[in-house]
Amino acid sequence: MKKVMLVDDDLTMRSLLKTLLELEGYQVIAKGDGDENVLVETVRQEKPNVLILDVFLHRANGLSLLHNIRQQADIHDTTILMTSGMDVKDQCIENGANGFLLKPYMPDELTDWLREICG
């Protein structure tokens, strides 16, 4: 079973996406906002196939977290999909994201992307 880690500070969004992804057969680790170092360590421990990361978090910066993960030798190749309500796709891709979805997006957009990446 493919493992997806979801980091979003919006509880409703996190809950809906967790349910959707579990129905699609993914194991989901859902995290809210938190300290950047703790989130990096969680990625290191969980080793998700894909990290779905919101750009604008209350207590952390998604772009900074993306950059931090890309600097870690053991987790730098984690597949990362960035999401945001603002069109910051270019910034995300330039900083090493594997993909970007502009919120609000249709559930099929997410599941299609995951199927393409995870098989």
N, C-alpha and C positions, 0 to 999 in steps of 0.2 A: 504494500500500500504506500502510495506517495504521500510525503509529509509536507504540509504547507504551514508556514508561520505567518500569521497576520498581525500587523502592528498598526492599530488605528485608535485614536483617543475618543472617537465617537462610539459610545456603547451600543447604540441601535445598529449602526453600520456593522460593527464588529460581530454582533449577535446574528444579524441577518446573513452576513457572509459566511460565518462559521457554519450555520445551518445549511446553507446552499452547498458549500463545499463538502460537508459531510454526506449530504444526499448524493453528491457526485462521486463519492467513494474515497475522498481524501481524508487523511488523518490531519486534524487542524489543531494548532497551538495558537490560541488567540491571546494577544497581549495588548493592554492599554498603553497609555503614555507612561514613560518612565525615564530613569536615568540612562543616558547613552551607554555608559560602560556596562550597566546591568543588561541592557538589550543586546549589546555585542556578545556578552558572555552567554546569554540565553541562546543566541544563534550558534555559538560555538558548542554548547552542550546538546542542543536539540538536532543540529545538523539537518535543517529542512531542505527538501529538494527545491523549494521556492519560498522566497520571502516576499510577501506583499506588504509594502511599506508606504504609509501616508507621508506626504512631504511636510505638511504643517501640523505638528503635534504641539500640545500645550507646554510640555516640559522638556521636549527634545526637538531637534531639528532633523527632519528626515534626510535632507541632503548631507548634513554633517555625519549622520549615522551611516549613510551609504558610503561616503568617503572613508570613514573609519573602518568599515568592513572590508573595503577594497585594499586597505593597508595591512590587513592581518593575513599572514602567510597561510594559516590553516583554514581560513574561511573565505578568502578573497574571491574564490570562484563560485560562491553561492549565487544562484539565479535570483535576481531581484527585479520585481515589478513595482514601480512607483505609481502612486495614485494621488490625485489632488483635484480640488475644485477650481484651481487656476491652471491655465495652460502653461506649465513649466516643463514641457516635454524635452525641449532642447537642453535645458540645464541638467535634467535628470540623465539623459543619454550621455551628455558630455562628462558627467561625473561617474559614469560606469554602470548605469542601470541597463538591464536587458530589455526593458519595455516600460511603457507608460500608458495609463488609462486615465482619461479626464472624467471626473465625477460630474454629474451622475452618469453612470454607464449601465448598460443593460447587463443582466446576469450572464447572458450568452457570450458577451464580449470577453468576460473574465474566464468562463469555462472553456471557450474556444482557444484562448491564449494558453491556458494551462494544458489543454490537451496537446496543443502544438509543441509546447516545451517539454512536457513530462511524458508524452506518448500515451 
